[in-house]
């Protein structure tokens, strides 16, 4: 169940995203207390459950293709071990629990919460199933980035802050840039195996090296925006990630697609990259919130 749900790859960076959203909201409205805290927590848990159902849907649909991919064959094996019917039951359980929590939060915070929750669920499921955004070019990454930045970090920040402000939107814009980057490079590692399975994606269309270049540009933009907003710690970490992507780009030049895909599979992990990026921005935001003199002195 844990492997089919991809807990090891998703829990860390989603928890970091929640901490980031709370920190951005606290900068606007102060520390959440009482109902506000429970509302934000309910939305966060519901969204994480909705994302888990999306992971299960992808594992079920792509199990044949994943079985031939050394980076994902453990997921296909887990679906076989669990059984397809039990995997569907797990998906349904996540979906029902997420909807119940969204509805409970919506009673207090407004109908928009339920609408946002339904969007997370629908986009998560249709990532793998028709209209299958996974095979609709750049829309794939618009959906995944939107789920990370626009349907998790943004709503939590707005719920905690009590309103939507330009500072919230700008911070979420940074998240959107680097999130787009790690999603496209994650897909680049599957190019060879997706082509073998007849799966057409954004990365299979433009190639492994060009996809890595796109990720580097997006993360470089996030670096600049973070620095401009005064999030120096985040800018340093994101700058290092950009350099890592550039190094990956040059390491896969003049190699065949299979070697390039295996190189990315060996060197890139969305679990640690996404957790690092979200965690760095969360730390930068919370440094502003807490204002520890010692930390300020160290980062000066």
Phi, psi and omega per residue, in radians:
X1 nan -0.705 -3.129
X2 -1.153 -0.699 -3.121
X3 -1.241 -0.774 3.124
X4 -1.076 -0.616 3.117
X5 -1.413 -0.142 -3.125
X6 0.974 0.770 -3.097
X7 -1.043 -0.749 -3.080
X8 -1.109 -0.473 -3.095
X9 -1.628 -0.266 -3.010
X10 -2.045 -0.556 -3.042
X11 -1.079 -0.830 -3.068
X12 -1.016 -0.907 -3.056
X13 -1.308 -0.451 3.069
X14 -1.284 -0.642 3.051
X15 -1.108 -0.747 3.091
X16 -1.082 -0.648 3.104
X17 -1.116 -0.700 3.119
X18 -1.120 -0.807 3.110
X19 -1.058 -0.647 3.095
X20 -1.132 -0.844 3.130
X21 -1.042 -0.736 3.115
X22 -1.102 -0.775 -3.132
X23 -1.081 -0.739 3.111
X24 -1.094 -0.722 3.127
X25 -1.169 -0.683 -3.136
X26 -1.095 -0.625 3.108
X27 -1.069 -0.466 -3.119
X28 -1.606 -0.816 -2.999
X29 -2.052 0.065 -3.114
X30 1.466 3.075 -3.100
X31 -1.097 2.326 -3.133
X32 -1.283 2.374 3.104
X33 -2.322 2.718 3.063
X34 1.045 -2.257 -3.064
X35 -1.063 -0.677 -3.116
X36 -1.020 -0.761 -3.141
X37 -1.112 -0.759 -3.129
X38 -1.185 -0.653 3.122
X39 -1.115 -0.813 3.132
X40 -1.113 -0.735 3.129
X41 -1.121 -0.719 3.125
X42 -1.094 -0.752 3.128
X43 -1.137 -0.714 -3.117
X44 -1.097 -0.827 -3.123
X45 -1.134 -0.740 3.132
X46 -1.049 -0.742 -3.117
X47 -1.201 -0.644 3.084
X48 -1.144 -0.667 3.075
X49 -1.145 -0.702 3.120
X50 -1.114 -0.645 3.105
X51 -1.214 -0.575 3.100
X52 -1.158 -0.644 3.088
X53 -1.149 -0.561 3.082
X54 -1.167 -0.681 3.107
X55 -1.110 -0.717 3.130
X56 -1.153 -0.737 3.117
X57 -1.030 -0.753 3.140
X58 -1.159 -0.702 3.132
X59 -1.106 -0.697 -3.136
X60 -1.185 -0.877 -3.049
X61 -1.163 -0.719 -3.012
X62 -1.729 0.326 -3.049
X63 -1.066 -0.605 3.138
X64 -1.187 -0.790 3.125
X65 -1.186 -0.684 -3.135
X66 -1.128 -0.515 -3.108
X67 -1.104 -0.451 -3.136
X68 -1.657 -0.074 -3.085
X69 -1.768 1.994 -3.091
X70 -1.055 -0.385 3.114
X71 -1.450 -0.225 -3.075
X72 -2.308 0.029 -3.070
X73 -1.123 -0.397 3.088
X74 -1.158 -0.542 3.119
X75 -1.223 -0.777 3.105
X76 -1.067 -0.713 3.121
X77 -1.124 -0.640 3.132
X78 -1.171 -0.635 3.081
X79 -1.101 -0.739 3.122
X80 -1.106 -0.780 -3.126
X81 -1.120 -0.781 -3.139
X82 -1.231 -0.653 -3.063
X83 1.707 2.403 -3.078
X84 -1.091 -0.713 -3.131
X85 -1.112 -0.732 3.106
X86 -1.182 -0.588 3.092
X87 -1.116 -0.725 3.075
X88 -1.118 -0.658 3.111
X89 -1.133 -0.686 3.095
X90 -1.096 -0.778 3.103
X91 -1.020 -0.804 -3.137
X92 -1.095 -0.667 3.118
X93 -1.108 -0.786 3.080
X94 -1.045 -0.761 -3.076
X95 -1.107 -0.830 -3.122
X96 -1.113 -0.766 3.138
X97 -1.103 -0.728 3.132
X98 -1.113 -0.810 3.139
X99 -1.072 -0.712 3.136
X100 -1.080 -0.741 3.133
X101 -1.204 -0.733 3.098
X102 -1.032 -0.758 -3.133
X103 -1.112 -0.707 3.133
X104 -1.119 -0.731 3.119
X105 -1.180 -0.676 -3.112
X106 -1.090 -0.541 3.117
X107 -1.029 -0.623 -3.100
X108 -1.616 -0.771 -2.981
X109 -1.667 -0.279 3.132
X110 2.099 2.810 -3.076
X111 -1.081 -0.482 -3.101
X112 -1.005 -0.537 3.128
X113 -1.109 -0.781 3.125
X114 -1.134 -0.704 3.115
X115 -1.108 -0.729 3.106
X116 -1.118 -0.715 3.130
X117 -1.114 -0.754 3.100
X118 -1.080 -0.649 3.109
X119 -1.100 -0.742 3.110
X120 -1.037 -0.810 -3.105
X121 -1.141 -0.841 -3.084
X122 -1.135 -0.830 -3.140
X123 -1.146 -0.635 3.117
X124 -1.107 -0.749 -3.128
X125 -1.259 -0.761 -3.094
X126 -1.346 -0.027 2.969
X127 -1.069 -0.684 -3.113
X128 -1.809 -0.554 -3.111
X129 -1.844 2.698 -3.084
X130 -0.793 2.269 0.227
X131 -1.395 0.198 3.019
X132 0.834 1.268 -3.125
X133 -1.056 -0.398 3.113
X134 -0.981 -0.516 -3.113
X135 -1.914 0.458 3.131
X136 -2.039 0.810 3.033
X137 1.035 -2.370 -3.057
X138 -1.165 -0.345 3.099
X139 -1.056 -0.496 3.034
X140 -0.874 -0.899 -3.026
X141 -1.435 -0.392 2.986
X142 -1.115 -0.721 3.141
X143 -1.185 -0.859 -3.095
X144 -1.177 -0.695 3.090
X145 -1.168 -0.699 3.107
X146 -1.079 -0.656 3.117
X147 -1.155 -0.738 -3.119
X148 -1.206 -0.897 -3.030
X149 -1.562 -0.864 -3.014
X150 -1.465 -0.388 -3.082
X151 -2.045 0.031 3.029
X152 -2.155 -1.152 -3.078
X153 -1.118 -0.836 -3.078
X154 -1.070 -0.908 -3.139
X155 -1.080 -0.685 3.129
X156 -1.115 -0.751 3.111
X157 -1.073 -0.729 -3.136
X158 -1.194 -0.677 3.126
X159 -1.158 -0.747 -3.138
X160 -1.251 -0.739 -3.109
X161 -1.328 -0.338 3.126
X162 1.495 -0.106 3.131
X163 -2.899 2.898 3.106
X164 -1.738 2.140 -3.093
X165 -2.137 2.841 3.090
X166 -1.000 -0.631 -3.141
X167 -1.112 -0.641 3.087
X168 -1.153 -0.811 -3.113
X169 -1.082 -0.730 -3.127
X170 -1.148 -0.753 3.127
X171 -1.109 -0.716 3.119
X172 -1.173 -0.506 3.062
X173 -1.084 -0.661 3.065
X174 -1.085 -0.780 3.123
X175 -1.035 -0.759 -3.119
X176 -1.053 -0.710 -3.115
X177 -1.130 -0.926 -3.080
X178 -1.315 -0.451 3.066
X179 -1.149 -0.757 3.057
X180 -0.995 -0.712 -3.129
X181 -1.089 -0.878 -3.085
X182 -1.301 -0.386 3.063
X183 -1.257 -0.735 -3.112
X184 -1.231 -0.645 -3.129
X185 -1.257 -0.539 3.050
X186 -1.082 -0.712 3.119
X187 -1.234 -0.532 -3.129
X188 -1.049 -0.544 -3.138
X189 -1.176 -0.284 -3.104
X190 -1.761 0.041 -2.996
X191 -0.951 -0.937 -3.089
X192 -1.047 -0.800 -3.058
X193 -1.280 -0.583 3.067
X194 -1.165 -0.710 3.114
X195 -1.099 -0.700 3.124
X196 -1.104 -0.569 -3.109
X197 -1.575 -0.006 3.138
X198 1.355 0.377 3.133
X199 -1.644 2.183 -3.121
X200 -1.796 2.105 -3.127
X201 -2.280 3.071 3.062
X202 -0.970 -0.769 -3.090
X203 -1.247 -0.660 3.123
X204 -1.181 -0.474 -3.116
X205 -1.303 -0.666 -3.053
X206 -1.842 -0.156 3.089
X207 1.668 2.797 -3.069
X208 -1.118 -0.912 -3.047
X209 -1.135 -0.696 3.121
X210 -1.155 -0.639 3.104
X211 -1.112 -0.730 3.104
X212 -1.118 -0.666 3.105
X213 -1.102 -0.724 3.096
X214 -1.062 -0.739 3.122
X215 -1.086 -0.699 3.139
X216 -1.138 -0.739 3.134
X217 -1.120 -0.787 -3.130
X218 -1.100 -0.734 -3.132
X219 -1.268 -0.579 3.047
X220 -1.113 -0.682 3.081
X221 -1.105 -0.725 3.102
X222 -1.077 -0.651 3.108
X223 -1.050 -0.835 -3.136
X224 -1.118 -0.749 3.135
X225 -1.123 -0.726 -3.140
X226 -1.088 -0.733 3.118
X227 -1.139 -0.736 -3.139
X228 -1.103 -0.564 3.138
X229 -1.466 -0.060 3.107
X230 1.583 0.159 3.112
X231 -1.591 1.309 -2.982
X232 -1.127 -0.769 -3.135
X233 -1.016 -0.798 3.122
X234 -1.098 -0.711 -3.133
X235 -1.076 -0.693 3.132
X236 -1.122 -0.824 -3.123
X237 -1.139 -0.779 3.140
X238 -1.153 -0.588 3.065
X239 -1.116 -0.697 3.096
X240 -1.149 -0.668 3.092
X241 -1.122 -0.699 3.101
X242 -1.066 -0.756 3.111
X243 -1.102 -0.663 3.093
X244 -1.086 -0.741 3.113
X245 -1.124 -0.701 3.116
X246 -1.089 -0.723 3.104
X247 -1.103 -0.710 3.079
X248 -1.067 -0.727 -3.138
X249 -0.994 -0.833 -3.110
X250 -1.278 -0.468 -3.115
X251 -1.267 -0.350 -3.108
X252 -1.856 0.183 3.074
X253 -1.230 2.465 3.070
X254 1.049 0.555 3.013
X255 -2.126 2.774 -3.128
X256 -1.276 2.777 -3.075
X257 -0.977 -0.657 -3.138
X258 -1.143 -0.792 3.121
X259 -1.100 -0.716 3.133
X260 -1.088 -0.775 -3.140
X261 -1.113 -0.731 3.134
X262 -1.183 -0.619 3.094
X263 -1.067 -0.793 3.128
X264 -1.174 -0.690 3.117
X265 -1.050 -0.685 -3.112
X266 -1.283 -0.598 -2.977
X267 -1.805 -0.355 -3.066
X268 -1.992 2.362 3.062
X269 -2.338 2.026 -3.131
X270 -1.104 -0.471 -3.132
X271 -1.055 -0.901 -3.088
X272 -1.401 -0.597 3.137
X273 -1.143 -0.846 -3.125
X274 -1.152 -0.685 3.108
X275 -1.135 -0.721 3.126
X276 -1.106 -0.809 -3.112
X277 -1.131 -0.867 3.137
X278 -1.135 -0.690 -3.138
X279 -1.142 -0.671 3.140
X280 -1.153 -0.759 3.121
X281 -1.202 -0.642 3.090
X282 -1.089 -0.764 3.124
X283 -1.091 -0.707 3.125
X284 -1.125 -0.719 3.125
X285 -1.162 -0.803 -3.119
X286 -1.190 -0.498 3.042
X287 -1.067 -0.699 3.082
X288 -1.126 -0.720 -3.100
X289 -1.154 -0.840 -3.047
X290 -1.443 -0.593 3.069
X291 1.067 0.741 3.132
X292 -1.160 2.184 3.136
X293 -1.030 -0.666 -3.099
X294 -1.123 -0.769 3.129
X295 -1.131 -0.744 3.114
X296 -1.012 -0.726 -3.118
X297 -1.150 -0.709 3.139
X298 -1.134 -0.618 -3.073
X299 -1.620 -0.086 -3.095
X300 -1.168 nan nan
